[in-house]
């Protein structure tokens, strides 16, 4: 019974860590996307066709 309890505790902790990592990665990707889009809009007058 104690082995199952330890396994469940480890699984729960790993799940929380993975969730936090995913949130941080998602926020970072969103910020990079916004910055990149802003730079494109800022420099759109420089491009000539």
PDB file of N, CA, C, O and CB in Angstrom:
ATOM      1  N   UNK A   1       0.822  -1.190   0.000  1.00  0.00           N
ATOM      2  CA  UNK A   1       0.000   0.000   0.000  1.00  0.00           C
ATOM      3  C   UNK A   1       0.870   1.260   0.000  1.00  0.00           C
ATOM      4  O   UNK A   1       0.545   2.241  -0.669  1.00  0.00           O
ATOM      5  CB  UNK A   1      -0.937  -0.005   1.207  1.00  0.00           C
ATOM      6  N   UNK A   2       1.968   1.233   0.746  1.00  0.00           N
ATOM      7  CA  UNK A   2       2.823   2.419   0.823  1.00  0.00           C
ATOM      8  C   UNK A   2       3.514   2.700  -0.512  1.00  0.00           C
ATOM      9  O   UNK A   2       3.729   3.860  -0.866  1.00  0.00           O
ATOM     10  CB  UNK A   2       3.869   2.244   1.926  1.00  0.00           C
ATOM     11  N   UNK A   3       3.864   1.644  -1.257  1.00  0.00           N
ATOM     12  CA  UNK A   3       4.508   1.825  -2.557  1.00  0.00           C
ATOM     13  C   UNK A   3       3.562   2.545  -3.521  1.00  0.00           C
ATOM     14  O   UNK A   3       3.987   3.435  -4.258  1.00  0.00           O
ATOM     15  CB  UNK A   3       4.941   0.459  -3.145  1.00  0.00           C
ATOM     16  N   UNK A   4       2.299   2.169  -3.518  1.00  0.00           N
ATOM     17  CA  UNK A   4       1.318   2.824  -4.378  1.00  0.00           C
ATOM     18  C   UNK A   4       1.151   4.285  -3.985  1.00  0.00           C
ATOM     19  O   UNK A   4       1.004   5.141  -4.857  1.00  0.00           O
ATOM     20  CB  UNK A   4      -0.032   2.098  -4.308  1.00  0.00           C
ATOM     21  N   UNK A   5       1.170   4.584  -2.700  1.00  0.00           N
ATOM     22  CA  UNK A   5       1.045   5.953  -2.216  1.00  0.00           C
ATOM     23  C   UNK A   5       2.222   6.799  -2.703  1.00  0.00           C
ATOM     24  O   UNK A   5       2.034   7.927  -3.158  1.00  0.00           O
ATOM     25  CB  UNK A   5       0.963   5.978  -0.677  1.00  0.00           C
ATOM     26  N   UNK A   6       3.439   6.250  -2.605  1.00  0.00           N
ATOM     27  CA  UNK A   6       4.619   6.983  -3.061  1.00  0.00           C
ATOM     28  C   UNK A   6       4.587   7.201  -4.569  1.00  0.00           C
ATOM     29  O   UNK A   6       4.978   8.261  -5.057  1.00  0.00           O
ATOM     30  CB  UNK A   6       5.892   6.236  -2.669  1.00  0.00           C
ATOM     31  N   UNK A   7       4.126   6.203  -5.298  1.00  0.00           N
ATOM     32  CA  UNK A   7       4.031   6.324  -6.752  1.00  0.00           C
ATOM     33  C   UNK A   7       3.020   7.398  -7.139  1.00  0.00           C
ATOM     34  O   UNK A   7       3.272   8.198  -8.040  1.00  0.00           O
ATOM     35  CB  UNK A   7       3.641   4.977  -7.380  1.00  0.00           C
ATOM     36  N   UNK A   8       1.886   7.414  -6.464  1.00  0.00           N
ATOM     37  CA  UNK A   8       0.870   8.431  -6.752  1.00  0.00           C
ATOM     38  C   UNK A   8       1.376   9.820  -6.404  1.00  0.00           C
ATOM     39  O   UNK A   8       1.090  10.776  -7.126  1.00  0.00           O
ATOM     40  CB  UNK A   8      -0.418   8.136  -5.982  1.00  0.00           C
ATOM     41  N   UNK A   9       2.123   9.954  -5.308  1.00  0.00           N
ATOM     42  CA  UNK A   9       2.677  11.246  -4.926  1.00  0.00           C
ATOM     43  C   UNK A   9       3.670  11.743  -5.974  1.00  0.00           C
ATOM     44  O   UNK A   9       3.644  12.912  -6.358  1.00  0.00           O
ATOM     45  CB  UNK A   9       3.353  11.153  -3.555  1.00  0.00           C
ATOM     46  N   UNK A  10       4.545  10.846  -6.433  1.00  0.00           N
ATOM     47  CA  UNK A  10       5.527  11.220  -7.455  1.00  0.00           C
ATOM     48  C   UNK A  10       4.829  11.606  -8.758  1.00  0.00           C
ATOM     49  O   UNK A  10       5.219  12.575  -9.410  1.00  0.00           O
ATOM     50  CB  UNK A  10       6.517  10.063  -7.703  1.00  0.00           C
ATOM     51  N   UNK A  11       3.811  10.858  -9.134  1.00  0.00           N
ATOM     52  CA  UNK A  11       3.081  11.164 -10.371  1.00  0.00           C
ATOM     53  C   UNK A  11       2.392  12.519 -10.278  1.00  0.00           C
ATOM     54  O   UNK A  11       2.390  13.283 -11.243  1.00  0.00           O
ATOM     55  CB  UNK A  11       2.046  10.069 -10.672  1.00  0.00           C
ATOM     56  N   UNK A  12       1.817  12.814  -9.140  1.00  0.00           N
ATOM     57  CA  UNK A  12       1.161  14.112  -8.953  1.00  0.00           C
ATOM     58  C   UNK A  12       2.156  15.248  -9.023  1.00  0.00           C
ATOM     59  O   UNK A  12       1.878  16.276  -9.640  1.00  0.00           O
ATOM     60  CB  UNK A  12       0.428  14.153  -7.621  1.00  0.00           C
ATOM     61  N   UNK A  13       3.315  15.082  -8.402  1.00  0.00           N
ATOM     62  CA  UNK A  13       4.338  16.127  -8.424  1.00  0.00           C
ATOM     63  C   UNK A  13       4.861  16.347  -9.836  1.00  0.00           C
ATOM     64  O   UNK A  13       5.052  17.485 -10.264  1.00  0.00           O
ATOM     65  CB  UNK A  13       5.494  15.766  -7.485  1.00  0.00           C
ATOM     66  N   UNK A  14       5.093  15.255 -10.558  1.00  0.00           N
ATOM     67  CA  UNK A  14       5.568  15.376 -11.938  1.00  0.00           C
ATOM     68  C   UNK A  14       4.521  16.063 -12.810  1.00  0.00           C
ATOM     69  O   UNK A  14       4.865  16.876 -13.668  1.00  0.00           O
ATOM     70  CB  UNK A  14       5.914  13.989 -12.514  1.00  0.00           C
ATOM     71  N   UNK A  15       3.259  15.745 -12.597  1.00  0.00           N
ATOM     72  CA  UNK A  15       2.190  16.384 -13.356  1.00  0.00           C
ATOM     73  C   UNK A  15       2.148  17.884 -13.123  1.00  0.00           C
ATOM     74  O   UNK A  15       1.952  18.655 -14.062  1.00  0.00           O
ATOM     75  CB  UNK A  15       0.854  15.771 -12.994  1.00  0.00           C
ATOM     76  N   UNK A  16       2.330  18.301 -11.880  1.00  0.00           N
ATOM     77  CA  UNK A  16       2.332  19.732 -11.578  1.00  0.00           C
ATOM     78  C   UNK A  16       3.529  20.416 -12.231  1.00  0.00           C
ATOM     79  O   UNK A  16       3.390  21.498 -12.801  1.00  0.00           O
ATOM     80  CB  UNK A  16       2.351  19.965 -10.057  1.00  0.00           C
ATOM     81  N   UNK A  17       4.697  19.795 -12.152  1.00  0.00           N
ATOM     82  CA  UNK A  17       5.898  20.380 -12.755  1.00  0.00           C
ATOM     83  C   UNK A  17       5.735  20.513 -14.264  1.00  0.00           C
ATOM     84  O   UNK A  17       6.069  21.551 -14.836  1.00  0.00           O
ATOM     85  CB  UNK A  17       7.137  19.529 -12.430  1.00  0.00           C
ATOM     86  N   UNK A  18       5.231  19.482 -14.904  1.00  0.00           N
ATOM     87  CA  UNK A  18       5.034  19.525 -16.354  1.00  0.00           C
ATOM     88  C   UNK A  18       4.013  20.611 -16.713  1.00  0.00           C
ATOM     89  O   UNK A  18       4.192  21.318 -17.706  1.00  0.00           O
ATOM     90  CB  UNK A  18       4.564  18.142 -16.884  1.00  0.00           C
ATOM     91  N   UNK A  19       2.969  20.748 -15.935  1.00  0.00           N
ATOM     92  CA  UNK A  19       1.979  21.792 -16.184  1.00  0.00           C
ATOM     93  C   UNK A  19       2.567  23.185 -16.087  1.00  0.00           C
ATOM     94  O   UNK A  19       2.278  24.042 -16.922  1.00  0.00           O
ATOM     95  CB  UNK A  19       0.837  21.661 -15.216  1.00  0.00           C
ATOM     96  N   UNK A  20       3.388  23.419 -15.080  1.00  0.00           N
ATOM     97  CA  UNK A  20       4.017  24.731 -14.922  1.00  0.00           C
ATOM     98  C   UNK A  20       4.954  25.022 -16.094  1.00  0.00           C
ATOM     99  O   UNK A  20       4.979  26.134 -16.622  1.00  0.00           O
ATOM    100  CB  UNK A  20       4.791  24.804 -13.589  1.00  0.00           C
ATOM    101  N   UNK A  21       5.720  24.011 -16.490  1.00  0.00           N
ATOM    102  CA  UNK A  21       6.629  24.191 -17.630  1.00  0.00           C
ATOM    103  C   UNK A  21       5.851  24.525 -18.901  1.00  0.00           C
ATOM    104  O   UNK A  21       6.272  25.378 -19.683  1.00  0.00           O
ATOM    105  CB  UNK A  21       7.478  22.921 -17.850  1.00  0.00           C
ATOM    106  N   UNK A  22       4.721  23.857 -19.108  1.00  0.00           N
ATOM    107  CA  UNK A  22       3.907  24.123 -20.295  1.00  0.00           C
ATOM    108  C   UNK A  22       3.344  25.540 -20.271  1.00  0.00           C
ATOM    109  O   UNK A  22       3.308  26.204 -21.306  1.00  0.00           O
ATOM    110  CB  UNK A  22       2.766  23.108 -20.398  1.00  0.00           C
ATOM    111  N   UNK A  23       2.906  26.009 -19.113  1.00  0.00           N
ATOM    112  CA  UNK A  23       2.367  27.369 -19.006  1.00  0.00           C
ATOM    113  C   UNK A  23       3.456  28.392 -19.312  1.00  0.00           C
ATOM    114  O   UNK A  23       3.231  29.341 -20.064  1.00  0.00           O
ATOM    115  CB  UNK A  23       1.778  27.616 -17.595  1.00  0.00           C
ATOM    116  N   UNK A  24       4.632  28.197 -18.729  1.00  0.00           N
ATOM    117  CA  UNK A  24       5.735  29.135 -18.964  1.00  0.00           C
ATOM    118  C   UNK A  24       6.133  29.147 -20.432  1.00  0.00           C
ATOM    119  O   UNK A  24       6.369  30.210 -21.006  1.00  0.00           O
ATOM    120  CB  UNK A  24       6.948  28.772 -18.094  1.00  0.00           C
ATOM    121  N   UNK A  25       6.209  27.973 -21.041  1.00  0.00           N
ATOM    122  CA  UNK A  25       6.566  27.881 -22.451  1.00  0.00           C
ATOM    123  C   UNK A  25       5.509  28.556 -23.323  1.00  0.00           C
ATOM    124  O   UNK A  25       5.844  29.250 -24.283  1.00  0.00           O
ATOM    125  CB  UNK A  25       6.737  26.413 -22.865  1.00  0.00           C
ATOM    126  N   UNK A  26       4.251  28.356 -22.994  1.00  0.00           N
ATOM    127  CA  UNK A  26       3.172  28.977 -23.761  1.00  0.00           C
ATOM    128  C   UNK A  26       3.191  30.487 -23.661  1.00  0.00           C
ATOM    129  O   UNK A  26       2.988  31.179 -24.658  1.00  0.00           O
ATOM    130  CB  UNK A  26       1.836  28.459 -23.295  1.00  0.00           C
ATOM    131  N   UNK A  27       3.434  31.006 -22.467  1.00  0.00           N
ATOM    132  CA  UNK A  27       3.503  32.455 -22.283  1.00  0.00           C
ATOM    133  C   UNK A  27       4.692  33.027 -23.045  1.00  0.00           C
ATOM    134  O   UNK A  27       4.573  34.065 -23.696  1.00  0.00           O
ATOM    135  CB  UNK A  27       3.604  32.811 -20.786  1.00  0.00           C
ATOM    136  N   UNK A  28       5.830  32.358 -22.968  1.00  0.00           N
ATOM    137  CA  UNK A  28       7.016  32.832 -23.682  1.00  0.00           C
ATOM    138  C   UNK A  28       6.781  32.837 -25.190  1.00  0.00           C
ATOM    139  O   UNK A  28       7.173  33.782 -25.874  1.00  0.00           O
ATOM    140  CB  UNK A  28       8.232  31.959 -23.340  1.00  0.00           C
ATOM    141  N   UNK A  29       6.153  31.801 -25.707  1.00  0.00           N
ATOM    142  CA  UNK A  29       5.874  31.737 -27.141  1.00  0.00           C
ATOM    143  C   UNK A  29       4.906  32.846 -27.551  1.00  0.00           C
ATOM    144  O   UNK A  29       5.063  33.444 -28.615  1.00  0.00           O
ATOM    145  CB  UNK A  29       5.296  30.357 -27.518  1.00  0.00           C
ATOM    146  N   UNK A  30       3.921  33.118 -26.723  1.00  0.00           N
ATOM    147  CA  UNK A  30       2.983  34.193 -27.022  1.00  0.00           C
ATOM    148  C   UNK A  30       3.654  35.556 -27.049  1.00  0.00           C
ATOM    149  O   UNK A  30       3.383  36.372 -27.930  1.00  0.00           O
ATOM    150  CB  UNK A  30       1.866  34.199 -26.012  1.00  0.00           C
ATOM    151  N   UNK A  31       4.529  35.798 -26.086  1.00  0.00           N
ATOM    152  CA  UNK A  31       5.236  37.081 -26.041  1.00  0.00           C
ATOM    153  C   UNK A  31       6.139  37.232 -27.263  1.00  0.00           C
ATOM    154  O   UNK A  31       6.183  38.300 -27.874  1.00  0.00           O
ATOM    155  CB  UNK A  31       6.068  37.202 -24.742  1.00  0.00           C
ATOM    156  N   UNK A  32       6.860  36.164 -27.623  1.00  0.00           N
ATOM    157  CA  UNK A  32       7.715  36.234 -28.801  1.00  0.00           C
ATOM    158  C   UNK A  32       6.905  36.487 -30.066  1.00  0.00           C
ATOM    159  O   UNK A  32       7.344  37.227 -30.947  1.00  0.00           O
ATOM    160  CB  UNK A  32       8.516  34.952 -28.946  1.00  0.00           C
ATOM    161  N   UNK A  33       5.740  35.886 -30.160  1.00  0.00           N
ATOM    162  CA  UNK A  33       4.883  36.086 -31.327  1.00  0.00           C
ATOM    163  C   UNK A  33       4.395  37.523 -31.415  1.00  0.00           C
ATOM    164  O   UNK A  33       4.378  38.106 -32.500  1.00  0.00           O
ATOM    165  CB  UNK A  33       3.693  35.134 -31.282  1.00  0.00           C
ATOM    166  N   UNK A  34       4.001  38.098 -30.294  1.00  0.00           N
ATOM    167  CA  UNK A  34       3.533  39.486 -30.274  1.00  0.00           C
ATOM    168  C   UNK A  34       4.655  40.435 -30.655  1.00  0.00           C
ATOM    169  O   UNK A  34       4.446  41.351 -31.450  1.00  0.00           O
ATOM    170  CB  UNK A  34       2.981  39.852 -28.890  1.00  0.00           C
ATOM    171  N   UNK A  35       5.846  40.228 -30.097  1.00  0.00           N
ATOM    172  CA  UNK A  35       6.983  41.094 -30.408  1.00  0.00           C
ATOM    173  C   UNK A  35       7.342  40.995 -31.887  1.00  0.00           C
ATOM    174  O   UNK A  35       7.607  42.006 -32.537  1.00  0.00           O
ATOM    175  CB  UNK A  35       8.198  40.725 -29.539  1.00  0.00           C
ATOM    176  N   UNK A  36       7.350  39.782 -32.409  1.00  0.00           N
ATOM    177  CA  UNK A  36       7.679  39.588 -33.813  1.00  0.00           C
ATOM    178  C   UNK A  36       6.654  40.278 -34.720  1.00  0.00           C
ATOM    179  O   UNK A  36       7.030  40.928 -35.695  1.00  0.00           O
ATOM    180  CB  UNK A  36       7.753  38.092 -34.137  1.00  0.00           C
ATOM    181  N   UNK A  37       5.392  40.142 -34.410  1.00  0.00           N
ATOM    182  CA  UNK A  37       4.350  40.795 -35.195  1.00  0.00           C
ATOM    183  C   UNK A  37       4.444  42.306 -35.130  1.00  0.00           C
ATOM    184  O   UNK A  37       4.227  42.991 -36.130  1.00  0.00           O
ATOM    185  CB  UNK A  37       2.991  40.353 -34.724  1.00  0.00           C
ATOM    186  N   UNK A  38       4.768  42.826 -33.957  1.00  0.00           N
ATOM    187  CA  UNK A  38       4.917  44.282 -33.809  1.00  0.00           C
ATOM    188  C   UNK A  38       6.080  44.794 -34.647  1.00  0.00           C
ATOM    189  O   UNK A  38       5.983  45.855 -35.263  1.00  0.00           O
ATOM    190  CB  UNK A  38       5.128  44.658 -32.329  1.00  0.00           C
ATOM    191  N   UNK A  39       7.173  44.049 -34.672  1.00  0.00           N
ATOM    192  CA  UNK A  39       8.317  44.461 -35.493  1.00  0.00           C
ATOM    193  C   UNK A  39       7.966  44.448 -36.971  1.00  0.00           C
ATOM    194  O   UNK A  39       8.368  45.343 -37.714  1.00  0.00           O
ATOM    195  CB  UNK A  39       9.518  43.550 -35.236  1.00  0.00           C
ATOM    196  N   UNK A  40       7.213  43.433 -37.406  1.00  0.00           N
ATOM    197  CA  UNK A  40       6.806  43.381 -38.805  1.00  0.00           C
ATOM    198  C   UNK A  40       5.917  44.572 -39.167  1.00  0.00           C
ATOM    199  O   UNK A  40       6.086  45.176 -40.226  1.00  0.00           O
ATOM    200  CB  UNK A  40       6.075  42.070 -39.094  1.00  0.00           C
ATOM    201  N   UNK A  41       4.989  44.900 -38.303  1.00  0.00           N
ATOM    202  CA  UNK A  41       4.107  46.032 -38.575  1.00  0.00           C
ATOM    203  C   UNK A  41       4.874  47.350 -38.560  1.00  0.00           C
ATOM    204  O   UNK A  41       4.576  48.252 -39.344  1.00  0.00           O
ATOM    205  CB  UNK A  41       2.972  46.075 -37.555  1.00  0.00           C
ATOM    206  N   UNK A  42       5.849  47.464 -37.682  1.00  0.00           N
ATOM    207  CA  UNK A  42       6.645  48.693 -37.579  1.00  0.00           C
ATOM    208  C   UNK A  42       7.470  48.911 -38.845  1.00  0.00           C
ATOM    209  O   UNK A  42       7.620  50.046 -39.297  1.00  0.00           O
ATOM    210  CB  UNK A  42       7.571  48.636 -36.346  1.00  0.00           C
ATOM    211  N   UNK A  43       8.005  47.834 -39.421  1.00  0.00           N
ATOM    212  CA  UNK A  43       8.904  47.950 -40.568  1.00  0.00           C
ATOM    213  C   UNK A  43       8.234  47.684 -41.901  1.00  0.00           C
ATOM    214  O   UNK A  43       8.930  47.470 -42.894  1.00  0.00           O
ATOM    215  CB  UNK A  43      10.045  47.011 -40.406  1.00  0.00           C
ATOM    216  N   UNK A  44       6.924  47.690 -41.965  1.00  0.00           N
ATOM    217  CA  UNK A  44       6.255  47.354 -43.225  1.00  0.00           C
ATOM    218  C   UNK A  44       6.422  48.438 -44.280  1.00  0.00           C
ATOM    219  O   UNK A  44       6.321  48.149 -45.472  1.00  0.00           O
ATOM    220  CB  UNK A  44       4.783  47.111 -42.980  1.00  0.00           C
ATOM    221  N   UNK A  45       6.680  49.701 -43.866  1.00  0.00           N
ATOM    222  CA  UNK A  45       6.859  50.774 -44.840  1.00  0.00           C
ATOM    223  C   UNK A  45       8.226  50.720 -45.515  1.00  0.00           C
ATOM    224  O   UNK A  45       8.423  51.341 -46.560  1.00  0.00           O
ATOM    225  CB  UNK A  45       6.674  52.118 -44.168  1.00  0.00           C
ATOM    226  N   UNK A  46       9.161  49.993 -44.936  1.00  0.00           N
ATOM    227  CA  UNK A  46      10.507  49.893 -45.480  1.00  0.00           C
ATOM    228  C   UNK A  46      10.541  48.983 -46.700  1.00  0.00           C
ATOM    229  O   UNK A  46      11.390  49.144 -47.577  1.00  0.00           O
ATOM    230  CB  UNK A  46      11.472  49.382 -44.416  1.00  0.00           C
ATOM    231  N   UNK A  47       9.628  48.036 -46.756  1.00  0.00           N
ATOM    232  CA  UNK A  47       9.625  47.042 -47.843  1.00  0.00           C
ATOM    233  C   UNK A  47       9.021  47.668 -49.102  1.00  0.00           C
ATOM    234  O   UNK A  47       7.951  48.274 -49.052  1.00  0.00           O
ATOM    235  CB  UNK A  47       8.825  45.759 -47.430  1.00  0.00           C
ATOM    236  N   UNK A  48       9.712  47.514 -50.218  1.00  0.00           N
ATOM    237  CA  UNK A  48       9.177  47.981 -51.494  1.00  0.00           C
ATOM    238  C   UNK A  48       9.063  46.799 -52.452  1.00  0.00           C
ATOM    239  O   UNK A  48       9.899  45.895 -52.447  1.00  0.00           O
ATOM    240  CB  UNK A  48      10.076  49.098 -52.102  1.00  0.00           C
ATOM    241  N   UNK A  49       8.027  46.820 -53.262  1.00  0.00           N
ATOM    242  CA  UNK A  49       7.813  45.745 -54.221  1.00  0.00           C
ATOM    243  C   UNK A  49       8.010  46.227 -55.619  1.00  0.00           C
ATOM    244  O   UNK A  49       7.870  45.452 -56.565  1.00  0.00           O
ATOM    245  CB  UNK A  49       6.439  45.157 -54.073  1.00  0.00           C
TER     246      UNK A  49
END
